[in-house]
Amino acid sequence: MKGWKMYSKIHQLKEDGLKKAQVARKLDINYKSVTKYWTMSPSDYQAYLEKTKSRKKETKGTVLAVVKKHIRRGDSRIAQPRQHQG
């Protein structure tokens, strides 16, 4: 379970009177995840999603750039594709 569905379910169970540990067990998610979202307002959660989405794009671009740079240099630490023998 991810995203808004998980956030909504955590808050629904919280309103129903369940404790964090009970919510974690019921949803089969980590207690730390429940704790993270427990006090977040919907607007805070939306901001969190937007922040993590942009961070993933930045990381993907950075990793790709580093790999390409090393390939251009012929860096031996980057595995080269193996030639098929046969």
N, C-alpha and C positions, 0 to 999 in steps of 0.2 A: 504494500500500500504506500502510495506516495502523494505528494502535492497537497492540493486543497482537500482532497478526500480524507487523507490522514489527519490534517489539521482540524477539519470539521468534526471528525469522529472523536478526536481527543477532547475537544471542547464540549461536545455533546455528552460524553461520559463524565466529564468534570462537572457539568451542570446536573447530571443525574446523581452526583454525590460520591462517585468513585474516587479513590486515592490514586496517586501517580503509579504506584506499583501495580494496583489492580488494572488500571488502564493499559499499562505495558503488557501485562499477561494476557488480557482480553484481546488486544490487537496484535499480539505476538510481535512486538517491536521492543527495541532497547529502551530501558528506563531513562537513559540520558536523552534520548530523542523526545520522550514525553516531557521531561523537565525543560528542555529547550523551548518547546512550543506552549507550555502550560500557561505562561503569563503574557504571551504575545497577543496583541490585538490583531484583527484582520488586516489593518493597514500596515502594521509592523511586519506581518507575515508576507504581505505583498512586496514590501520593500526588500525583505530578505531574499525572496525568490528572484527579484530583478538583479540584486547584487550578485547572487551566486551564478545566475545565467551569464552575466557579462564576464565574470571571473573565469568561467569555463571556456568561453570563447578566447579570452586573452591567453590562457594557459595553452590551449590547443595551438594557437598561432605561434607562440613562443617556442614550444617544443619542436614544431615542424621547422621553424627557421633554424634552430640549432642543429637539427639533424641534417638539413640541406647544406648548411655551412660546412659541416664535417665531411659530408660526402664530396662536396666540391674540392675540398683540400686533399681528398684521398686518405683521410684519417683511417688508420688500420684498426682503430677501436670500434669502428662502425662495421658491422658484418656486411660483407659483400655477397650478392646472390651467388649461389653455387651453380656451376655449369653441369649440365646433365652429361654423364658419361655413359655411352652406351650404344 
